[in-house]
Amino acid sequence: MSLVVTSIGQLVTNDPAVGDGSPLGVLTGAALVVDDAGLVAWVGPAAQAPDADARLDVDGRTVVPGFVDSHAHLVFAGDRSEEFAARMAGQAYGAGGIASTVAATRAAPDDVLRANLRRLVGEMRAGGTTTVECKSGYGLTVDDEARSLRLAGEVTAETTYLGAHVVPAEYRDDRDAYVDLVRGAMLDACAPHARWVDVFCDRGAFDADETRAILHAGMERGLLPRLHGNQLQHGPGVQVGVEVGASSVDHCTHLDDADVAALAASDTVATLLPGAEFSTRSTYPDARRLLDAGATVALATDCNPGSSYTSSMALCVALAVREMRMTPAEALWSATAGGAAALRRHDVGALRPGGRADLAVLDAPSYVHLAYRPGVPLVQRTLTAGA
């Protein structure tokens, strides 16, 4: 059944060829038609909208593309609120806290992990997110990593194998054996359930040589590369990511001029995760520096129980504007089209004919309110493929 969404006060299409000609492609007094396959069939002035089987009048509200959250860790058990409280009292953040989530996740039955996963995805959808990537990385055994990916695959096609999150306690004295496991038997079990391979290349996690070896092993199995890099300190993550053709290097908090230049000259997206800096009281990435150099920037939540326990892309937009020197327009583009670029997707992140009709209706006169009214639940309705 086709649908016309009409009486749109402000429509953000992310198509510069329409509307005001900006990267956001803003139309006012607009309508959008969804065909019976859930794809956008037409956008334009409301007075010129073709007929459809059903009609949704949004009464002058703003419509934006659904958020594309390209970095999330949603398969886990346990709670780390005490760790958060300790950080707020002055304790420094490090990668070691992941171990407590690993223990809780290994001990949890499938139904507990599934219920928490679905709860978080429900929060995301209520907040306007229509595409989400989901990583493993809290099992760190062959069976638990494969289980995590099977569960993630129930809610998204964007599943990421992150056996190389940290070296688990049982391999502390033989990390080479763990790297071999991640590249071997664990990869064999996980590759059928994943689209991506990821490595945490940073202090306390994996070095450049280990990262290359794991990413290349995944690529040989048909997985696409991405990685965590340059979060805790300056390191080799960005350079390794660009070298292997990663779709995205995520965090990008500590960059030198060579890193910025490498990102700007490549197709690798810099995915910034301001929820992590908010929750760890760390230095925010400098999005302005990346944008001015010509790099493609995405925003994502990094939703996880330890360092960024938020499912709100709207919060990340507001933080990016306030703390990372992005304009409201740049932040919205990065949270939608930027996330789609980080996932190598052309069917989401924009509202143009032929793309998926994923959209969020904001109870606001402008998309600027996402940053202007932080913390306010502005998303009045979310449609995925027009439903």
N, C-alpha and C positions, 0 to 999 in steps of 0.2 A: 504494500500500500504506500503510495506516494504521500508526501507531507510538505506543506508550505509553512515555513516559520516566518511570520510577518510582523509588521509594526516594530521592527528593530530600530531603536534609536541610533545606536552606533554598532556597526558590524566590522570586526577586525578579521580580514581574510588572510593576511600574510602573503598577499599577491600584489606586488607593486604595479602590475598592469591594470588594476582596477582602482576605483575610489580616488583617494587623494594622491596616488602615485608614490607614497612613502613605502618603506619596507613592510609596514603593517597593512597597507592597502585598505585604508579605512573608508567605509561607505556610511552615509547617514540616511535615515529614512528608508531602510533597506528591507529586503526579504531574501529568503534562501529556500530553494526547493530540493527536497531529498527524494530520490527515486526509490522504487520498491526493492532495490538491492542494497539500500543503505548508503548510497553514494550521493555526493552533491551533484545535482543536475543543472542548477542555475543559481546565479546570484545577481542582484541588481536592485533598482529602485522598487519599493513596495508596490507602487501604482502599476508597474509593468509586469508583475509576477504572473507566470502562467498558472492555470488551475492545477489542483492536486486533489487527491482523495480525502485528505484530512488537513486541518488548519490548526496551527498553534500561534496564537496572538500573544506576544511577549510584552505588549503595552509599553513600548518605548524603552525597554531595558537594553543593556549592552550585551552583545553576543561575541564571544571570542572562541578561537579554536580550543579544543580540549587540551589540557596540559599534557605534555609528554615527559614523564618522570623516568629519565634514562639511567638512574643509579639508585637502587634500593636493595636492602637486605631484609627480607620479610619472613624467612623461614627460621624461626628461633623460638626458644622457650626461656623463661626466667626473667628476672627484673634486675636492673642495675641502677636504681634510683639512689641508693646510698653512695655509689661511685660518683654520680652526678653531684650530689650534695657535697661530697668531699672536694670535688673540683671547684665548686662555687666558694668553698672555704679556703682555696688556695693551692690545692694539690695539682701538680702538673699532669697533663694527659699523656699517656703512652699507649702503645699497641697491646700491652700485656693484659688489659682487662677483657679482651676477647675470650680468654681462657674460661672465665666463669660462664659465659654464654655457651661455649662449646660443651661444657659439662652438663648444663641444663638441657641443651638440645639433644644430646645423645641419650639422655635419660627419658625424654618425653615420648609418649606414644604418638602415632600418626594423627589421631583425632585431635590431640591437643595442639600440635603444630598446624594442622589444617584449620582449626577454628581461629587461631591467632592470625594466620595468613589471611583468611577471608575477612576477618574483622578489619585489618589494616587496609586491604584493598577496598572495602566498603567505605572506610573513612576517606580514602583517596578519591573515589568516585564522587562522594558527596561534596568534596572540595573542588571538583572540576577536572580531575585527572582521568583521562580516557585511555592512555597507554602507559604501562609501567614495565620496567625491566626488573627482574628479580634474580638475585645471586644465591648460590649455595655459600659455603664457607664457615658454617658453624657446626659442621659434623666432623670433618677432617679425618674420617675413616672411609674406606671404600663404600661400605654399605650406607653410612649416614649421609655422605655427599650425594650418592645416587638417589637416596630417599628424598633429600631436600629438593633436588631437581625435578623428580617426579611430581612432588606436591606443587612446586612452583609452576609446572606446566599445566596444572589444572586451572590456573587463573591468567596466564599470559604465555604468548609465544616467545617473548623476549627473555629467555632463561640463560643464565651465565654460570659457568663452572668456575668456582673460586676455591678449589682445593688449596691453592697457594695464598691463603689468607694470612695465616701465621704457621709456624712450626709448632705442632702440639707438644704437650709436656712429655709424652712417652718417646718422642724423637729428639728431645733437647740435646742429647749427647751424640746424635748421629743424624744431623740434618741432611747429609748427602743421601741417606737412605729414604728420608721423607721426600726429597725432591725426586728421587727415582720413582717412588710410589705415585706421586702426583703426575709424573710424566708417563707412567706405565699402567698398572692395574687400576688405579683410581680413575684415570682418564678413560680407560677402556669401558669401565662401568658407567661413566657419566656422559661421555660424548653423545650417545644416542638420545639423551634428554636435554641437550644444551644447544644453543645457537652460538654462544660466545665463550671464549676462554679469557680469564682475567687473572692478574697477579698483583699483590700488594708489594710494590717495589719501594721500600722506604726503610728507615731506621727501625730495627726490631722485627723486620719481616724478611724480605728477600732482596738479594743484591742484583746487580745488573746481569751477571752471567747466569745466575739461577733464573732470573726473569726471562731472559732470551730463550733459554733451554725449554722452559715450560710453555712459553707462548708458541715457539716453533713446533713443539710436540702437539699442541692443540691444533695448530694450523694444519699440520699433516693429517689430522683426523677430520678436517673440514670445518673446524670451528673458526670464528672470526675473532681477531685479537682486540683487546682493550685492557687498560690497566689503571690501578691506583698509583699515583706518583706525586712526589714533591709536596706531600702534606705536612710531614713533621719537621722536615729540614730540606735544604737544597740537596738534590741527588740526581741520579741518572735517569729517573723515570720518564721524563719528557723525551729525552734523546733516544732512549730505547723504544718508546712508543712510536715516535716518528720513523725511526729506522725500520721497524717491522710493519709499518703501515697500519697501526692501530686506528680504529675508528675514533677513539677518544682516549685522552689521558684525564683522569678524574682527580680532583682536588686542586692541583696547580697553585698551591699557596705560596711556595718559595721558588721563584723563577729568576734566572739571570737573563741578560740580554740575548744570549745564544738560544736559550729555551724559547723565549718569546719569538725570536726570528724563525726558529725551526717550526713552531706551530703555525705562524703566519704564512710560511712558504709551503705548507703541506695541507692535506685533506684531513688531518687529525684535529678533532674538535677538542677544545679546552672546556671540560665540564666542571663547573664551579659548584661547590656544595656549601652554601653559607650557613645551613643549619648546623654543620659540624663546628664551624668557628663559633657560632652562638653558644653551642652546648659545651664546648671545651674552653671557652674564653681565650681563644687563640687569635692571632692576626688574620684578618680577612684577606683573600686574594685581591689583587688589583685588576679588576675587570677592565677598567679604563685603559690601562697599559696594553692589554691584549687587544681590545677593540681598536684602539688607535693604530696598532701595528698591522691590523687586517686579519687577525685570527678569528675563527668562528668560535663563538662562546655559547655553551648551553648551561642551563641551570637545572639542578635536580635536588631531591630532598636528602639523599643518603639515609633514608629512614632505616634506623637500626637501634637496638636497645642500649647501646653504650655511648656513642658519640654524637648522635643526631636523631633523637626519638621524636621526630615530627613527620607527619604524612602530608603536610600542607605546602603545596607549591605556591600558594598565595603568600605565605610567610616568607618563602625564599625569594619571591619577587620583591617584597617589601625590604628585606634585608639587603638584597643586591642594590637597590636604589639608595638606601640610607648609608650602607657601609662599604659598598664596592664601586661607587661612582658611576653607576649605570643610570641612564634615563629610564623613566617608566616604559617608554616604547621599546628600548633595547632589552630591558628585563623581561617584558612579556614575550618578545620575539624569541629570546633565548630559552624561555620556559615552554615554548611550543615548537616553533620551527627549528630552534637550536637543538632541542632534545631529539627531534626527528632526525636531524643530521647526525647526531651522535649514535643513533641506532641504524643509520643507513636506510631510513624509511622515507619514501616519497608519497605515501598514501595518507599520512597523518601530519599534524602540526600546522595545517593550513586549511582554509575553507575555499576551495576552488573546484570547478566542475571536474569530475572524475575521481576526486579524493574521497576518503571516507568521511561521512557526515558526523564527525565527533566534535561536539561543541559544548560550551558552558554558557548559561544565561546568568548574567550578573545583575543583581538588584541595585543598579547604579547607572548614572547617566554617561559614564566614561570608564574605559579600562584603567585610567589613571588611579581610580579609587582602590585598585588592588594594593597600591603602595600608599596612597593617601589615607586609607582607613585600615591600617594593619590590625590583624586579629579579629576583624569583623567578618562573620560568615556571609559573604556577598553572593556566593553561588546559589542561585534560586533553583536551578535545574541543570542536570547534566544529560546529554544525549550521546550515546555511542552507536555509530552506524544508524543514526536517526531514531533510535529507540531509547 
